[in-house]
Amino acid sequence: MAETVIKGSALSGASPSRLSNGATRAARMSAFGELVGERGKADLVGLCDDGAYYVATNPTPGTGVAGIAAADGFDDTEALLYLRNNATASEGTRIYLDYILLSATAAGTNGTNFSYAMTLDTGAARYASGGSAITPVSPNMQNSDSPSCTLYFGAVVPSTSSTDRLVSHKPLRSVIKVVGDKYLFDFGGSKDTSDMATAGTAICNMRIPCPPVVLGPTDMFLLHEFAASQSVAATYEFEIGFWVR
């Protein structure tokens, strides 16, 4: 019986371009000839190898970035993190969130009932002022590209909106946060470790499952954190991971 030979194009270490509806091209293969399928959260190494995965952190290891001082309740004009996909509609590139890790380096003052909220929006950029501009980088040293996005972290002031969409929110601690606390927001995750004690002064490490988040062209993601009665900002080291396709 004759052997069937499947031909395709070997991976080049770069993310493939998006196809228009009905378009065709050769199957993708690894450098060893294996067929490559759709890559997502279950294949982060493959996404990194494609040059599609990016990370961003606070600029100086060991030095936290302060949020909004009086973030004492949810407000769509107060955010800790702002991410916008700057791709055009014709490019069609999407950003897929993987995780956000917050590590508390200062607890702030007087805050209780520490909570978070996540909102989405689309259209004109809502960033107004504040925060630190962060440049994502690829953890693949063969990839020197930068994603087409805007990222700010810290005391971010977005413009107000009547079209934003609340997609996740939850109380994290019933008391003021503790230095050393770590909050891992896992997009598309299912395991919640918030059964740890969230009151008292012990360090609390939490993994918070969040819905999958996809940002199309001109879409925005905002992470809000707030604590009742807070008068001095908490500070955080942070890390975010996402891929672009």
Secondary structure, DSSP 4 states (H G I P E B T S, - for coil): -PPP---EEEP-SSPPPPPPTT---PEEE-TTS-B-----GGGHHHHHHTT-EEEEE-SSTT--EE--TT--S--TT-EEEEEEE---TTT---EEEEEEEEEEEE--BS-EEEEEEEEEEESS--EEE-SEE---B-SSTT-----SEEEEEEEEEEPP-SS-EEEEEEEEESS---TT-EEEEEET-----TTS--SSSS--EEEEEE---EE-TTEEEEEEEEEET--B--EEEEEEEEEE-
